[in-house]
């Protein structure tokens, strides 16, 4: 089983469900060059990644 990386789209705040497409999409405002670079180099970290876990800070305080 493979481990999910920190830049996994499933945990990103920009990974949203689009009702029009009936699918999850990346809602980050990126240009075509950035998108192509991410597709060509899948192991590079996404420069737009933002953790979507709202409770992350709270768990650290406990």
PQR file with spaces between the fields and no chain letter, atoms N, CA, C, O and H, PARSE charges and radii, in Angstrom:
ATOM       1  N    UNK     1       0.836   -1.171    0.000 -0.4000 1.5000
ATOM       2  CA   UNK     1       0.000    0.000    0.000 -0.0000 2.0000
ATOM       3  C    UNK     1       0.889    1.247    0.000  0.5500 1.7000
ATOM       4  O    UNK     1       1.869    1.317    0.742 -0.5500 1.4000
ATOM       5  N    UNK     2       0.547    2.208   -0.821 -0.4000 1.5000
ATOM       6  CA   UNK     2       1.344    3.421   -0.941 -0.0000 2.0000
ATOM       7  C    UNK     2       0.875    4.459    0.077  0.5500 1.7000
ATOM       8  O    UNK     2      -0.317    4.582    0.357 -0.5500 1.4000
ATOM       9  H    UNK     2      -0.248    2.151   -1.424  0.4000 1.0000
ATOM      10  N    UNK     3       1.830    5.196    0.618 -0.4000 1.5000
ATOM      11  CA   UNK     3       1.511    6.274    1.547 -0.0000 2.0000
ATOM      12  C    UNK     3       1.102    7.500    0.747  0.5500 1.7000
ATOM      13  O    UNK     3       1.649    7.757   -0.325 -0.5500 1.4000
ATOM      14  H    UNK     3       2.799    5.097    0.391  0.4000 1.0000
ATOM      15  N    UNK     4       0.156    8.246    1.258 -0.4000 1.5000
ATOM      16  CA   UNK     4      -0.233    9.491    0.608 -0.0000 2.0000
ATOM      17  C    UNK     4       0.726   10.582    1.034  0.5500 1.7000
ATOM      18  O    UNK     4       1.117   10.663    2.199 -0.5500 1.4000
ATOM      19  H    UNK     4      -0.289    8.037    2.129  0.4000 1.0000
ATOM      20  N    UNK     5       1.099   11.411    0.091 -0.4000 1.5000
ATOM      21  CA   UNK     5       2.026   12.480    0.388 -0.0000 2.0000
ATOM      22  C    UNK     5       1.286   13.670    0.975  0.5500 1.7000
ATOM      23  O    UNK     5       0.058   13.738    0.924 -0.5500 1.4000
ATOM      24  H    UNK     5       0.781   11.345   -0.855  0.4000 1.0000
ATOM      25  N    UNK     6       2.038   14.600    1.527 -0.4000 1.5000
ATOM      26  CA   UNK     6       1.448   15.803    2.092 -0.0000 2.0000
ATOM      27  C    UNK     6       0.764   16.645    1.025  0.5500 1.7000
ATOM      28  O    UNK     6      -0.150   17.408    1.337 -0.5500 1.4000
ATOM      29  H    UNK     6       3.035   14.545    1.567  0.4000 1.0000
ATOM      30  N    UNK     7       1.186   16.523   -0.212 -0.4000 1.5000
ATOM      31  CA   UNK     7       0.599   17.323   -1.281 -0.0000 2.0000
ATOM      32  C    UNK     7      -0.506   16.578   -2.016  0.5500 1.7000
ATOM      33  O    UNK     7      -0.826   16.913   -3.157 -0.5500 1.4000
ATOM      34  H    UNK     7       1.929   15.904   -0.465  0.4000 1.0000
ATOM      35  N    UNK     8      -1.080   15.593   -1.388 -0.4000 1.5000
ATOM      36  CA   UNK     8      -2.164   14.843   -1.994 -0.0000 2.0000
ATOM      37  C    UNK     8      -3.368   15.763   -2.204  0.5500 1.7000
ATOM      38  O    UNK     8      -3.746   16.520   -1.310 -0.5500 1.4000
ATOM      39  H    UNK     8      -0.820   15.321   -0.461  0.4000 1.0000
ATOM      40  N    UNK     9      -3.949   15.688   -3.364 -0.4000 1.5000
ATOM      41  CA   UNK     9      -5.081   16.559   -3.677 -0.0000 2.0000
ATOM      42  C    UNK     9      -6.261   16.355   -2.725  0.5500 1.7000
ATOM      43  O    UNK     9      -6.995   17.304   -2.450 -0.5500 1.4000
ATOM      44  H    UNK     9      -3.642   15.073   -4.090  0.4000 1.0000
ATOM      45  N    UNK    10      -6.452   15.159   -2.228 -0.4000 1.5000
ATOM      46  CA   UNK    10      -7.591   14.889   -1.368 -0.0000 2.0000
ATOM      47  C    UNK    10      -7.569   15.707   -0.080  0.5500 1.7000
ATOM      48  O    UNK    10      -8.625   15.954    0.502 -0.5500 1.4000
ATOM      49  H    UNK    10      -5.855   14.388   -2.451  0.4000 1.0000
ATOM      50  N    UNK    11      -6.403   16.128    0.375 -0.4000 1.5000
ATOM      51  CA   UNK    11      -6.324   16.907    1.609 -0.0000 2.0000
ATOM      52  C    UNK    11      -6.127   18.401    1.346  0.5500 1.7000
ATOM      53  O    UNK    11      -5.960   19.184    2.282 -0.5500 1.4000
ATOM      54  H    UNK    11      -5.545   15.927   -0.097  0.4000 1.0000
ATOM      55  N    UNK    12      -6.147   18.788    0.083 -0.4000 1.5000
ATOM      56  CA   UNK    12      -5.921   20.187   -0.279 -0.0000 2.0000
ATOM      57  C    UNK    12      -7.211   21.001   -0.184  0.5500 1.7000
ATOM      58  O    UNK    12      -8.288   20.516   -0.531 -0.5500 1.4000
ATOM      59  H    UNK    12      -6.282   18.152   -0.677  0.4000 1.0000
ATOM      60  N    UNK    13      -7.091   22.240    0.289 -0.4000 1.5000
ATOM      61  CA   UNK    13      -8.249   23.122    0.418 -0.0000 2.0000
ATOM      62  C    UNK    13      -8.825   23.518   -0.942  0.5500 1.7000
ATOM      63  O    UNK    13      -9.995   23.890   -1.029 -0.5500 1.4000
ATOM      64  H    UNK    13      -6.217   22.634    0.571  0.4000 1.0000
ATOM      65  N    UNK    14      -8.028   23.442   -1.990 -0.4000 1.5000
ATOM      66  CA   UNK    14      -8.494   23.820   -3.331 -0.0000 2.0000
ATOM      67  C    UNK    14      -9.180   22.669   -4.075  0.5500 1.7000
ATOM      68  O    UNK    14      -9.707   22.873   -5.169 -0.5500 1.4000
ATOM      69  H    UNK    14      -7.078   23.140   -1.919  0.4000 1.0000
ATOM      70  N    UNK    15      -9.177   21.490   -3.509 -0.4000 1.5000
ATOM      71  CA   UNK    15      -9.790   20.319   -4.157 -0.0000 2.0000
ATOM      72  C    UNK    15     -11.262   20.297   -3.780  0.5500 1.7000
ATOM      73  O    UNK    15     -11.621   19.868   -2.683 -0.5500 1.4000
ATOM      74  H    UNK    15      -8.749   21.324   -2.621  0.4000 1.0000
ATOM      75  N    UNK    16     -12.116   20.760   -4.689 -0.4000 1.5000
ATOM      76  CA   UNK    16     -13.536   20.919   -4.389 -0.0000 2.0000
ATOM      77  C    UNK    16     -14.400   20.098   -5.347  0.5500 1.7000
ATOM      78  O    UNK    16     -13.958   19.689   -6.421 -0.5500 1.4000
ATOM      79  H    UNK    16     -11.825   21.109   -5.580  0.4000 1.0000
ATOM      80  N    UNK    17     -15.626   19.876   -4.930 -0.4000 1.5000
ATOM      81  CA   UNK    17     -16.584   19.163   -5.775 -0.0000 2.0000
ATOM      82  C    UNK    17     -17.305   20.170   -6.651  0.5500 1.7000
ATOM      83  O    UNK    17     -17.859   21.149   -6.150 -0.5500 1.4000
ATOM      84  H    UNK    17     -15.985   20.208   -4.058  0.4000 1.0000
ATOM      85  N    UNK    18     -17.302   19.937   -7.953 -0.4000 1.5000
ATOM      86  CA   UNK    18     -17.977   20.800   -8.910 -0.0000 2.0000
ATOM      87  C    UNK    18     -19.227   20.084   -9.394  0.5500 1.7000
ATOM      88  O    UNK    18     -19.143   19.048  -10.054 -0.5500 1.4000
ATOM      89  H    UNK    18     -16.852   19.142   -8.360  0.4000 1.0000
ATOM      90  N    UNK    19     -20.378   20.638   -9.066 -0.4000 1.5000
ATOM      91  CA   UNK    19     -21.648   20.009   -9.451 -0.0000 2.0000
ATOM      92  C    UNK    19     -21.859   19.994  -10.954  0.5500 1.7000
ATOM      93  O    UNK    19     -22.476   19.071  -11.486 -0.5500 1.4000
ATOM      94  H    UNK    19     -20.446   21.479   -8.530  0.4000 1.0000
ATOM      95  N    UNK    20     -21.352   21.008  -11.645 -0.4000 1.5000
ATOM      96  CA   UNK    20     -21.518   21.073  -13.097 -0.0000 2.0000
ATOM      97  C    UNK    20     -20.813   19.913  -13.788  0.5500 1.7000
ATOM      98  O    UNK    20     -21.359   19.315  -14.715 -0.5500 1.4000
ATOM      99  H    UNK    20     -20.850   21.758  -11.213  0.4000 1.0000
ATOM     100  N    UNK    21     -19.600   19.593  -13.337 -0.4000 1.5000
ATOM     101  CA   UNK    21     -18.826   18.494  -13.917 -0.0000 2.0000
ATOM     102  C    UNK    21     -19.107   17.166  -13.221  0.5500 1.7000
ATOM     103  O    UNK    21     -18.723   16.107  -13.718 -0.5500 1.4000
ATOM     104  H    UNK    21     -19.156   20.078  -12.583  0.4000 1.0000
ATOM     105  N    UNK    22     -19.780   17.222  -12.061 -0.4000 1.5000
ATOM     106  CA   UNK    22     -20.073   16.030  -11.262 -0.0000 2.0000
ATOM     107  C    UNK    22     -18.783   15.287  -10.913  0.5500 1.7000
ATOM     108  O    UNK    22     -18.702   14.062  -11.002 -0.5500 1.4000
ATOM     109  H    UNK    22     -20.092   18.082  -11.657  0.4000 1.0000
ATOM     110  N    UNK    23     -17.775   16.071  -10.512 -0.4000 1.5000
ATOM     111  CA   UNK    23     -16.465   15.511  -10.190 -0.0000 2.0000
ATOM     112  C    UNK    23     -15.704   16.491   -9.306  0.5500 1.7000
ATOM     113  O    UNK    23     -16.067   17.662   -9.196 -0.5500 1.4000
ATOM     114  H    UNK    23     -17.841   17.067  -10.440  0.4000 1.0000
ATOM     115  N    UNK    24     -14.638   15.988   -8.675 -0.4000 1.5000
ATOM     116  CA   UNK    24     -13.753   16.848   -7.895 -0.0000 2.0000
ATOM     117  C    UNK    24     -12.732   17.485   -8.816  0.5500 1.7000
ATOM     118  O    UNK    24     -12.197   16.835   -9.714 -0.5500 1.4000
ATOM     119  H    UNK    24     -14.343   15.037   -8.765  0.4000 1.0000
ATOM     120  N    UNK    25     -12.466   18.770   -8.584 -0.4000 1.5000
ATOM     121  CA   UNK    25     -11.516   19.504   -9.411 -0.0000 2.0000
ATOM     122  C    UNK    25     -10.598   20.348   -8.528  0.5500 1.7000
ATOM     123  O    UNK    25     -10.891   20.579   -7.355 -0.5500 1.4000
ATOM     124  H    UNK    25     -12.901   19.298   -7.854  0.4000 1.0000
ATOM     125  N    UNK    26      -9.499   20.799   -9.094 -0.4000 1.5000
ATOM     126  CA   UNK    26      -8.599   21.721   -8.415 -0.0000 2.0000
ATOM     127  C    UNK    26      -9.059   23.138   -8.725  0.5500 1.7000
ATOM     128  O    UNK    26      -9.138   23.530   -9.889 -0.5500 1.4000
ATOM     129  H    UNK    26      -9.261   20.611  -10.047  0.4000 1.0000
ATOM     130  N    UNK    27      -9.362   23.904   -7.684 -0.4000 1.5000
ATOM     131  CA   UNK    27      -9.886   25.255   -7.849 -0.0000 2.0000
ATOM     132  C    UNK    27      -8.810   26.326   -7.644  0.5500 1.7000
ATOM     133  O    UNK    27      -9.137   27.501   -7.479 -0.5500 1.4000
ATOM     134  H    UNK    27      -9.297   23.586   -6.738  0.4000 1.0000
ATOM     135  N    UNK    28      -7.547   25.939   -7.652 -0.4000 1.5000
ATOM     136  CA   UNK    28      -6.461   26.908   -7.484 -0.0000 2.0000
ATOM     137  C    UNK    28      -6.328   27.751   -8.748  0.5500 1.7000
ATOM     138  O    UNK    28      -6.491   27.256   -9.864 -0.5500 1.4000
ATOM     139  H    UNK    28      -7.281   24.984   -7.785  0.4000 1.0000
ATOM     140  N    UNK    29      -6.032   29.020   -8.553 -0.4000 1.5000
ATOM     141  CA   UNK    29      -5.869   29.929   -9.685 -0.0000 2.0000
ATOM     142  C    UNK    29      -4.439   29.794  -10.216  0.5500 1.7000
ATOM     143  O    UNK    29      -3.536   30.512   -9.787 -0.5500 1.4000
ATOM     144  H    UNK    29      -5.900   29.423   -7.647  0.4000 1.0000
ATOM     145  N    UNK    30      -4.250   28.868  -11.148 -0.4000 1.5000
ATOM     146  CA   UNK    30      -2.921   28.662  -11.732 -0.0000 2.0000
ATOM     147  C    UNK    30      -2.992   28.869  -13.240  0.5500 1.7000
ATOM     148  O    UNK    30      -4.046   28.713  -13.857 -0.5500 1.4000
ATOM     149  H    UNK    30      -4.984   28.284  -11.496  0.4000 1.0000
ATOM     150  N    UNK    31      -1.855   29.222  -13.817 -0.4000 1.5000
ATOM     151  CA   UNK    31      -1.832   29.412  -15.266 -0.0000 2.0000
ATOM     152  C    UNK    31      -1.501   28.092  -15.970  0.5500 1.7000
ATOM     153  O    UNK    31      -1.183   27.094  -15.323 -0.5500 1.4000
ATOM     154  H    UNK    31      -0.999   29.349  -13.317  0.4000 1.0000
ATOM     155  N    UNK    32      -1.579   28.105  -17.273 -0.4000 1.5000
ATOM     156  CA   UNK    32      -1.366   26.883  -18.060 -0.0000 2.0000
ATOM     157  C    UNK    32       0.032   26.306  -17.884  0.5500 1.7000
ATOM     158  O    UNK    32       0.202   25.087  -17.857 -0.5500 1.4000
ATOM     159  H    UNK    32      -1.837   28.916  -17.798  0.4000 1.0000
ATOM     160  N    UNK    33       1.039   27.176  -17.765 -0.4000 1.5000
ATOM     161  CA   UNK    33       2.414   26.702  -17.597 -0.0000 2.0000
ATOM     162  C    UNK    33       2.580   25.915  -16.301  0.5500 1.7000
ATOM     163  O    UNK    33       3.236   24.873  -16.285 -0.5500 1.4000
ATOM     164  H    UNK    33       0.901   28.167  -17.787  0.4000 1.0000
ATOM     165  N    UNK    34       1.986   26.409  -15.215 -0.4000 1.5000
ATOM     166  CA   UNK    34       2.064   25.695  -13.934 -0.0000 2.0000
ATOM     167  C    UNK    34       1.369   24.347  -14.024  0.5500 1.7000
ATOM     168  O    UNK    34       1.868   23.348  -13.505 -0.5500 1.4000
ATOM     169  H    UNK    34       1.453   27.255  -15.229  0.4000 1.0000
ATOM     170  N    UNK    35       0.215   24.319  -14.683 -0.4000 1.5000
ATOM     171  CA   UNK    35      -0.536   23.073  -14.813 -0.0000 2.0000
ATOM     172  C    UNK    35       0.254   22.033  -15.603  0.5500 1.7000
ATOM     173  O    UNK    35       0.321   20.867  -15.214 -0.5500 1.4000
ATOM     174  H    UNK    35      -0.190   25.130  -15.105  0.4000 1.0000
ATOM     175  N    UNK    36       0.848   22.460  -16.712 -0.4000 1.5000
ATOM     176  CA   UNK    36       1.635   21.550  -17.540 -0.0000 2.0000
ATOM     177  C    UNK    36       2.842   21.036  -16.762  0.5500 1.7000
ATOM     178  O    UNK    36       3.164   19.850  -16.840 -0.5500 1.4000
ATOM     179  H    UNK    36       0.793   23.407  -17.028  0.4000 1.0000
ATOM     180  N    UNK    37       3.512   21.908  -16.015 -0.4000 1.5000
ATOM     181  CA   UNK    37       4.673   21.490  -15.228 -0.0000 2.0000
ATOM     182  C    UNK    37       4.270   20.445  -14.180  0.5500 1.7000
ATOM     183  O    UNK    37       4.998   19.475  -13.969 -0.5500 1.4000
ATOM     184  H    UNK    37       3.251   22.871  -15.952  0.4000 1.0000
ATOM     185  N    UNK    38       3.138   20.628  -13.534 -0.4000 1.5000
ATOM     186  CA   UNK    38       2.680   19.654  -12.542 -0.0000 2.0000
ATOM     187  C    UNK    38       2.363   18.313  -13.192  0.5500 1.7000
ATOM     188  O    UNK    38       2.604   17.264  -12.595 -0.5500 1.4000
ATOM     189  H    UNK    38       2.546   21.416  -13.705  0.4000 1.0000
ATOM     190  N    UNK    39       1.832   18.336  -14.397 -0.4000 1.5000
ATOM     191  CA   UNK    39       1.511   17.099  -15.100 -0.0000 2.0000
ATOM     192  C    UNK    39       2.759   16.390  -15.607  0.5500 1.7000
ATOM     193  O    UNK    39       2.809   15.160  -15.637 -0.5500 1.4000
ATOM     194  H    UNK    39       1.637   19.189  -14.882  0.4000 1.0000
ATOM     195  N    UNK    40       3.761   17.157  -16.003 -0.4000 1.5000
ATOM     196  CA   UNK    40       4.992   16.572  -16.527 -0.0000 2.0000
ATOM     197  C    UNK    40       5.883   16.034  -15.413  0.5500 1.7000
ATOM     198  O    UNK    40       6.599   15.053  -15.614 -0.5500 1.4000
ATOM     199  H    UNK    40       3.720   18.156  -15.978  0.4000 1.0000
ATOM     200  N    UNK    41       5.848   16.662  -14.246 -0.4000 1.5000
ATOM     201  CA   UNK    41       6.672   16.266  -13.115 -0.0000 2.0000
ATOM     202  C    UNK    41       5.778   15.951  -11.915  0.5500 1.7000
ATOM     203  O    UNK    41       5.652   16.777  -11.011 -0.5500 1.4000
ATOM     204  H    UNK    41       5.266   17.459  -14.083  0.4000 1.0000
ATOM     205  N    UNK    42       5.160   14.777  -11.895 -0.4000 1.5000
ATOM     206  CA   UNK    42       4.195   14.468  -10.838 -0.0000 2.0000
ATOM     207  C    UNK    42       4.804   14.351   -9.451  0.5500 1.7000
ATOM     208  O    UNK    42       4.067   14.380   -8.465 -0.5500 1.4000
ATOM     209  H    UNK    42       5.263   14.107  -12.630  0.4000 1.0000
ATOM     210  N    UNK    43       6.117   14.222   -9.336 -0.4000 1.5000
ATOM     211  CA   UNK    43       6.741   14.081   -8.024 -0.0000 2.0000
ATOM     212  C    UNK    43       7.102   15.423   -7.398  0.5500 1.7000
ATOM     213  O    UNK    43       7.520   15.477   -6.241 -0.5500 1.4000
ATOM     214  H    UNK    43       6.716   14.199  -10.136  0.4000 1.0000
ATOM     215  N    UNK    44       6.944   16.494   -8.148 -0.4000 1.5000
ATOM     216  CA   UNK    44       7.262   17.806   -7.574 -0.0000 2.0000
ATOM     217  C    UNK    44       6.102   18.257   -6.686  0.5500 1.7000
ATOM     218  O    UNK    44       4.951   17.883   -6.908 -0.5500 1.4000
ATOM     219  H    UNK    44       6.604   16.450   -9.087  0.4000 1.0000
ATOM     220  N    UNK    45       6.418   19.046   -5.705 -0.4000 1.5000
ATOM     221  CA   UNK    45       5.403   19.542   -4.785 -0.0000 2.0000
ATOM     222  C    UNK    45       4.564   20.615   -5.477  0.5500 1.7000
ATOM     223  O    UNK    45       5.080   21.433   -6.238 -0.5500 1.4000
ATOM     224  H    UNK    45       7.353   19.350   -5.524  0.4000 1.0000
ATOM     225  N    UNK    46       3.293   20.596   -5.204 -0.4000 1.5000
ATOM     226  CA   UNK    46       2.386   21.586   -5.785 -0.0000 2.0000
ATOM     227  C    UNK    46       2.601   22.924   -5.082  0.5500 1.7000
ATOM     228  O    UNK    46       2.513   22.994   -3.856 -0.5500 1.4000
ATOM     229  H    UNK    46       2.873   19.932   -4.585  0.4000 1.0000
ATOM     230  N    UNK    47       2.879   23.984   -5.835 -0.4000 1.5000
ATOM     231  CA   UNK    47       3.103   25.284   -5.203 -0.0000 2.0000
ATOM     232  C    UNK    47       1.821   25.899   -4.649  0.5500 1.7000
ATOM     233  O    UNK    47       1.890   26.866   -3.891 -0.5500 1.4000
ATOM     234  H    UNK    47       2.950   23.927   -6.831  0.4000 1.0000
ATOM     235  N    UNK    48       0.670   25.373   -5.002 -0.4000 1.5000
ATOM     236  CA   UNK    48      -0.608   25.917   -4.560 -0.0000 2.0000
ATOM     237  C    UNK    48      -1.227   25.130   -3.409  0.5500 1.7000
ATOM     238  O    UNK    48      -2.296   25.492   -2.917 -0.5500 1.4000
ATOM     239  H    UNK    48       0.614   24.587   -5.618  0.4000 1.0000
ATOM     240  N    UNK    49      -0.570   24.064   -2.979 -0.4000 1.5000
ATOM     241  CA   UNK    49      -1.143   23.206   -1.945 -0.0000 2.0000
ATOM     242  C    UNK    49      -1.363   23.977   -0.649  0.5500 1.7000
ATOM     243  O    UNK    49      -0.480   24.688   -0.170 -0.5500 1.4000
ATOM     244  H    UNK    49       0.298   23.770   -3.379  0.4000 1.0000
ATOM     245  N    UNK    50      -2.561   23.819   -0.096 -0.4000 1.5000
ATOM     246  CA   UNK    50      -2.895   24.384    1.209 -0.0000 2.0000
ATOM     247  C    UNK    50      -3.703   23.332    1.948  0.5500 1.7000
ATOM     248  O    UNK    50      -4.716   22.850    1.439 -0.5500 1.4000
ATOM     249  H    UNK    50      -3.279   23.242   -0.485  0.4000 1.0000
ATOM     250  N    UNK    51      -3.262   22.976    3.136 -0.4000 1.5000
ATOM     251  CA   UNK    51      -3.937   21.933    3.894 -0.0000 2.0000
ATOM     252  C    UNK    51      -5.372   22.350    4.184  0.5500 1.7000
ATOM     253  O    UNK    51      -5.618   23.440    4.700 -0.5500 1.4000
ATOM     254  H    UNK    51      -2.440   23.367    3.549  0.4000 1.0000
ATOM     255  N    UNK    52      -6.306   21.487    3.852 -0.4000 1.5000
ATOM     256  CA   UNK    52      -7.720   21.778    4.053 -0.0000 2.0000
ATOM     257  C    UNK    52      -8.262   21.286    5.374  0.5500 1.7000
ATOM     258  O    UNK    52      -9.470   21.345    5.602 -0.5500 1.4000
ATOM     259  H    UNK    52      -6.106   20.601    3.432  0.4000 1.0000
ATOM     260  N    UNK    53      -7.397   20.798    6.255 -0.4000 1.5000
ATOM     261  CA   UNK    53      -7.823   20.279    7.552 -0.0000 2.0000
ATOM     262  C    UNK    53      -7.984   21.440    8.527  0.5500 1.7000
ATOM     263  O    UNK    53      -6.999   21.951    9.059 -0.5500 1.4000
ATOM     264  H    UNK    53      -6.415   20.749    6.070  0.4000 1.0000
ATOM     265  N    UNK    54      -9.226   21.854    8.758 -0.4000 1.5000
ATOM     266  CA   UNK    54      -9.504   22.988    9.622 -0.0000 2.0000
ATOM     267  C    UNK    54      -9.168   22.706   11.086  0.5500 1.7000
ATOM     268  O    UNK    54      -8.901   23.637   11.846 -0.5500 1.4000
ATOM     269  H    UNK    54     -10.026   21.438    8.326  0.4000 1.0000
ATOM     270  N    UNK    55      -9.176   21.448   11.485 -0.4000 1.5000
ATOM     271  CA   UNK    55      -8.971   21.084   12.883 -0.0000 2.0000
ATOM     272  C    UNK    55      -7.528   20.743   13.221  0.5500 1.7000
ATOM     273  O    UNK    55      -7.243   20.343   14.350 -0.5500 1.4000
ATOM     274  H    UNK    55      -9.393   20.692   10.868  0.4000 1.0000
ATOM     275  N    UNK    56      -6.631   20.889   12.293 -0.4000 1.5000
ATOM     276  CA   UNK    56      -5.229   20.554   12.499 -0.0000 2.0000
ATOM     277  C    UNK    56      -4.611   21.340   13.662  0.5500 1.7000
ATOM     278  O    UNK    56      -3.913   20.768   14.499 -0.5500 1.4000
ATOM     279  H    UNK    56      -6.863   21.214   11.376  0.4000 1.0000
ATOM     280  N    UNK    57      -4.865   22.625   13.708 -0.4000 1.5000
ATOM     281  CA   UNK    57      -4.315   23.468   14.766 -0.0000 2.0000
ATOM     282  C    UNK    57      -4.915   23.101   16.114  0.5500 1.7000
ATOM     283  O    UNK    57      -4.203   23.067   17.117 -0.5500 1.4000
ATOM     284  H    UNK    57      -5.432   23.090   13.028  0.4000 1.0000
ATOM     285  N    UNK    58      -6.201   22.830   16.152 -0.4000 1.5000
ATOM     286  CA   UNK    58      -6.868   22.491   17.404 -0.0000 2.0000
ATOM     287  C    UNK    58      -6.299   21.195   17.994  0.5500 1.7000
ATOM     288  O    UNK    58      -6.097   21.104   19.205 -0.5500 1.4000
ATOM     289  H    UNK    58      -6.780   22.858   15.337  0.4000 1.0000
ATOM     290  N    UNK    59      -6.044   20.204   17.154 -0.4000 1.5000
ATOM     291  CA   UNK    59      -5.495   18.941   17.639 -0.0000 2.0000
ATOM     292  C    UNK    59      -4.110   19.138   18.257  0.5500 1.7000
ATOM     293  O    UNK    59      -3.752   18.428   19.197 -0.5500 1.4000
ATOM     294  H    UNK    59      -6.208   20.277   16.170  0.4000 1.0000
ATOM     295  N    UNK    60      -3.338   20.075   17.753 -0.4000 1.5000
ATOM     296  CA   UNK    60      -2.012   20.342   18.316 -0.0000 2.0000
ATOM     297  C    UNK    60      -2.096   21.023   19.673  0.5500 1.7000
ATOM     298  O    UNK    60      -1.180   20.893   20.485 -0.5500 1.4000
ATOM     299  H    UNK    60      -3.628   20.652   16.990  0.4000 1.0000
ATOM     300  N    UNK    61      -3.180   21.748   19.934 -0.4000 1.5000
ATOM     301  CA   UNK    61      -3.325   22.460   21.190 -0.0000 2.0000
ATOM     302  C    UNK    61      -3.702   21.547   22.349  0.5500 1.7000
ATOM     303  O    UNK    61      -3.474   21.885   23.511 -0.5500 1.4000
ATOM     304  H    UNK    61      -3.924   21.854   19.275  0.4000 1.0000
ATOM     305  N    UNK    62      -4.269   20.412   22.040 -0.4000 1.5000
ATOM     306  CA   UNK    62      -4.734   19.490   23.087 -0.0000 2.0000
ATOM     307  C    UNK    62      -3.592   18.783   23.751  0.5500 1.7000
ATOM     308  O    UNK    62      -3.807   17.973   24.653 -0.5500 1.4000
ATOM     309  H    UNK    62      -4.454   20.137   21.096  0.4000 1.0000
